[in-house]
């Protein structure tokens, strides 16, 4: 066995041991007052909007403590049912995660209709951090329409936000708009394989110290962004020192240029712009979709809405971006599509 191979095996064993230690740690070993103070700094406390007094039944599951408790079958509700709107001043509270049913929950249902089991406490995280759409909705939207013809009846599925849970499981949950002729990576095989291993369960901040246990350069969030898995130049910019976050950002830039060129050269299509959503050149909602442009745009939006994709499942994100560029007729010269992990 070559020396490099031995070193790699030793490193993997060391990281495996570290992973066991991290898994055994209790990220919530805080007093009630400390946990409350940590929670107050998180995005989970910042949803109340005075002008919107109620969450609809569709939104209350994730934007309202009472709504999620009803989903669990608490608060006198049937399991998985919200019968009425809920006040927006009931943001995520301690009891959302700290109750007997939530603590025993170990599965999450994804927008694709696929269910992931054996999760543990992060099942509650993934019920909301999964987006609202998937390959299934995109495929149904564009089915049976000519790929490169503008159709004003097409509407891009509403992904909403934060598809991290779906990204993490990749092809197992099909969060991105996958092309049926290609294969995609499933769950990212990584030691830190739960939400609360990487994120503080109260502040939601990235637990950089856990990354730093194996990735010595990752002593800050920027250091985490600079982690890479190999010397393969995925984005084709000749920079194999940048992190996976940089690889994804460059691929997004190339996809965006490809989308703009495609729209400009397609008969009947408006020029396309993006600012958290897609617009035409005068700032109105984009409506002149072709099926090809819509699918690629969904994948661009998907990557943008999961800013932690470089950590959640970088190969899956890069596969979606690469395939979108290729299917729109863009150049992938110098780029490398990540190998599919089952």
C-alpha positions in Angstrom: 0.0 0.0 0.0 1.3 3.4 -0.9 2.2 5.9 1.8 -0.4 8.3 0.6 -3.1 5.6 0.8 -2.1 4.8 4.4 -2.2 8.5 5.4 -5.6 8.8 3.9 -6.9 5.8 5.8 -5.4 7.1 9.1 -7.0 10.5 8.4 -10.4 8.9 7.7 -10.2 6.9 10.9 -9.3 9.9 12.9 -12.2 11.9 11.4 -14.5 9.0 12.1 -13.5 9.0 15.7 -13.9 12.8 15.9 -17.4 12.3 14.3 -18.4 9.9 17.0 -17.2 12.3 19.7 -19.2 15.2 18.0 -22.3 13.0 17.8 -22.0 12.2 21.4 -21.8 15.8 22.4 -25.0 17.4 23.6 -25.4 20.7 21.7 -28.2 21.7 24.1 -26.4 21.3 27.4 -27.4 24.8 28.5 -29.5 26.1 31.4 -33.0 27.3 30.5 -31.9 30.9 30.7 -28.8 30.4 28.6 -30.8 28.5 25.9 -33.4 31.3 26.0 -30.8 34.0 25.5 -29.2 32.1 22.7 -32.5 31.6 21.0 -33.2 35.3 21.2 -30.3 36.0 18.8 -31.6 33.6 16.1 -33.7 34.1 13.0 -36.4 32.0 14.6 -37.4 35.0 16.7 -37.7 37.5 13.8 -40.8 36.5 11.8 -43.4 38.7 13.3 -44.7 41.4 10.9 -47.2 43.8 12.4 -48.9 44.4 9.0 -49.6 40.6 8.7 -51.5 39.6 11.8 -52.1 36.0 10.7 -50.3 33.1 9.0 -52.5 31.3 6.5 -53.0 27.5 7.1 -50.4 26.9 4.3 -47.7 29.1 6.1 -48.5 28.4 9.7 -46.6 25.0 9.8 -43.2 26.7 9.6 -43.9 30.4 10.5 -45.8 29.8 13.6 -45.2 27.8 16.8 -48.9 26.9 17.2 -49.0 25.8 13.6 -46.2 23.3 14.0 -47.6 22.0 17.2 -50.8 21.3 15.4 -48.8 19.4 12.7 -47.4 17.2 15.4 -50.9 16.5 16.7 -50.7 18.7 19.7 -53.0 21.6 20.6 -56.2 19.6 19.9 -55.4 19.1 16.2 -55.4 16.0 14.0 -51.9 15.0 13.0 -50.6 16.9 10.0 -53.6 19.3 9.8 -53.9 23.0 10.4 -57.6 24.0 10.3 -57.3 27.7 10.8 -54.8 30.6 10.4 -52.5 31.4 13.3 -51.2 34.7 14.8 -47.8 35.8 13.5 -46.7 36.8 17.0 -46.3 33.1 17.8 -42.8 32.6 16.4 -40.8 29.4 17.0 -40.9 28.8 20.8 -39.1 26.4 23.0 -42.0 24.0 23.1 -41.9 23.5 19.3 -38.8 21.3 19.7 -39.0 20.4 23.4 -42.1 18.3 23.6 -42.6 14.5 23.7 -43.7 14.1 20.1 -41.1 16.4 18.5 -38.3 14.7 20.5 -39.5 11.2 19.3 -40.0 12.3 15.7 -37.5 10.7 13.3 -38.8 11.3 9.8 -39.6 14.2 7.4 -41.8 14.4 4.3 -40.3 16.3 1.4 -42.1 18.4 -1.3 -41.3 15.6 -3.8 -43.6 13.3 -1.7 -40.6 11.2 -0.6 -40.1 10.6 3.1 -36.8 10.3 4.8 -36.7 8.3 8.0 -34.1 7.5 10.7 -33.3 11.2 11.2 -33.5 11.8 14.9 -33.9 15.4 16.3 -33.1 17.0 12.9 -36.4 15.6 11.6 -38.1 18.8 13.0 -35.5 21.0 11.3 -36.1 19.3 7.9 -39.9 19.7 8.0 -39.4 23.4 7.4 -36.0 23.7 5.9 -36.8 21.8 2.7 -38.3 24.4 0.3 -41.8 24.1 -1.2 -41.1 22.5 -4.6 -39.0 19.8 -6.2 -38.1 17.9 -9.4 -41.7 16.6 -9.4 -43.4 20.0 -9.6 -41.0 21.2 -12.2 -41.5 18.1 -14.4 -45.2 18.4 -14.1 -45.1 22.1 -15.0 -43.1 21.6 -18.3 -44.4 18.2 -19.3 -45.6 17.8 -23.0 -44.6 21.4 -24.0 -42.0 22.0 -26.7 -38.7 22.6 -24.9 -37.7 25.8 -26.6 -41.0 27.5 -27.3 -42.3 30.4 -25.1 -45.5 29.5 -23.3 -47.3 32.2 -21.3 -49.1 29.5 -19.3 -45.9 28.3 -17.6 -45.3 29.5 -14.1 -42.1 28.6 -12.2 -42.9 26.5 -9.1 -42.6 28.4 -5.8 -39.5 27.0 -4.1 -39.9 29.7 -1.4 -36.7 29.3 0.7 -34.2 27.2 2.6 -34.2 23.8 0.8 -31.2 22.7 2.9 -32.8 19.4 4.0 -33.7 18.4 0.5 -30.2 19.4 -0.7 -28.6 17.3 2.0 -30.3 14.1 0.7 -29.8 15.0 -3.0 -31.3 12.5 -5.4 -33.0 10.7 -2.5 -35.4 13.7 -2.1 -35.1 15.4 -5.5 -35.2 19.0 -4.3 -33.5 20.3 -7.5 -34.9 20.2 -11.0 -33.1 17.0 -12.1 -32.8 16.1 -15.7 -34.1 12.5 -16.3 -31.2 11.6 -18.6 -28.6 12.2 -15.8 -27.8 10.6 -12.5 -27.4 12.7 -9.3 -25.6 12.2 -6.0 -27.7 11.1 -3.0 -27.0 12.0 0.6 -23.7 13.8 1.1 -21.4 11.2 2.8 -19.9 13.3 5.6 -19.1 12.8 9.2 -21.1 15.8 10.2 -24.4 14.2 9.1 -27.0 16.0 11.2 -28.3 19.6 11.2 -27.4 20.1 14.9 -23.8 18.8 14.4 -23.1 21.7 12.1 -25.6 24.3 13.5 -26.1 25.5 17.0 -29.7 24.3 17.8 -30.6 27.7 19.5 -28.6 30.4 17.7 -28.6 28.5 14.4 -25.0 29.7 13.8 -22.5 27.4 12.1 -20.5 25.5 14.7 -17.2 26.2 13.1 -15.3 24.4 15.8 -16.7 21.1 14.6 -15.5 21.7 11.1 -12.1 22.7 12.4 -11.7 19.3 14.1 -10.9 17.8 10.7 -10.4 20.8 8.4 -7.6 22.7 10.2 -8.0 25.7 8.0 -11.6 26.1 8.9 -11.2 28.3 12.0 -13.9 30.8 10.7 -16.9 30.8 8.5 -14.8 32.0 5.6 -12.5 29.1 6.3 -15.4 26.7 6.1 -16.3 28.3 2.7 -12.8 27.6 1.6 -13.0 23.8 2.2 -12.7 21.7 -0.9 -12.9 18.0 -1.5 -10.4 17.4 -4.3 -8.1 19.1 -6.8 -10.7 18.8 -9.6 -11.5 22.2 -11.2 -15.3 21.9 -11.3 -16.0 25.4 -12.5 -13.3 25.5 -15.1 -11.6 28.8 -13.9 -8.2 27.2 -13.3 -8.4 27.9 -9.6 -8.0 24.7 -7.5 -7.2 26.6 -4.3 -10.7 28.1 -3.8 -13.2 26.4 -1.7 -16.4 24.6 -2.9 -18.4 27.8 -2.2 -16.3 29.5 -4.8 -16.7 26.7 -7.3 -20.5 26.9 -6.9 -20.5 30.7 -7.2 -18.6 30.6 -10.5 -20.9 27.9 -11.9 -23.9 30.0 -10.9 -22.3 33.0 -12.8 -21.8 30.8 -15.9 -25.4 29.6 -15.7 -26.7 33.1 -15.3 -24.9 34.3 -18.4 -26.2 31.2 -20.3 -29.7 32.0 -19.2 -29.4 35.6 -20.4 -28.1 34.6 -23.8 -30.7 32.0 -24.2 -33.5 34.4 -23.4 -32.0 37.1 -25.7 -31.9 34.6 -28.6 -35.3 32.9 -28.1 -38.1 34.3 -30.2 -40.8 35.8 -27.9 -38.8 35.6 -24.7 -38.2 38.8 -22.6 -34.7 39.5 -21.3 -34.4 38.0 -17.8 -33.3 39.6 -14.5 -33.0 38.2 -11.0 -33.3 39.8 -7.6 -34.5 36.9 -5.3 -37.0 36.1 -8.0 -37.2 36.4 -11.8 -38.2 39.5 -13.6 -38.2 41.0 -17.1 -36.1 44.1 -18.0 -38.7 46.5 -16.6 -39.0 44.7 -13.2 -42.2 42.8 -13.8 -42.7 39.2 -13.0 -41.1 37.0 -15.6 -43.7 35.2 -17.8 -42.1 34.3 -21.1 -40.8 31.0 -20.1 -39.8 28.1 -22.3 -39.6 24.7 -20.5 -35.8 24.7 -20.9 -35.4 28.2 -19.4 -37.8 27.4 -16.6 -35.9 24.3 -15.5 -32.5 26.0 -15.6 -33.9 29.0 -13.8 -35.3 26.8 -11.0 -31.9 25.3 -10.5 -30.2 28.7 -10.4 -32.9 29.8 -7.9 -32.4 26.6 -5.9 -28.6 27.2 -5.6 -29.2 30.8 -4.6 -31.8 29.8 -1.9 -29.4 27.4 -0.3 -26.4 29.5 0.5 -24.9 26.6 2.5 -25.2 24.2 -0.4 -21.4 24.0 -0.6 -21.6 22.2 2.8 -25.0 20.5 2.6 -24.3 18.6 -0.6 -21.9 20.4 -3.0 -21.7 17.7 -5.7 -25.5 17.7 -6.0 -25.7 21.5 -6.4 -22.8 21.5 -9.0 -24.4 18.7 -11.0 -27.7 20.7 -11.2 -25.8 23.8 -12.3 -23.6 21.9 -14.8 -26.5 20.1 -16.4 -28.5 23.3 -16.6 -25.7 25.1 -18.5 -25.3 22.2 -20.8 -29.0 21.7 -21.6 -29.4 25.5 -22.4 -26.6 25.2 -24.9 -24.0 27.0 -22.8 -20.3 26.1 -22.9 -19.0 23.7 -20.3 -15.5 23.7 -21.7 -12.9 23.3 -18.9 -15.6 22.4 -16.4 -16.0 19.0 -14.7 -19.3 17.5 -13.7 -18.9 15.9 -10.2 -19.1 12.1 -10.1 -22.4 10.7 -8.9 -22.4 9.3 -5.4 -25.1 6.8 -4.7 
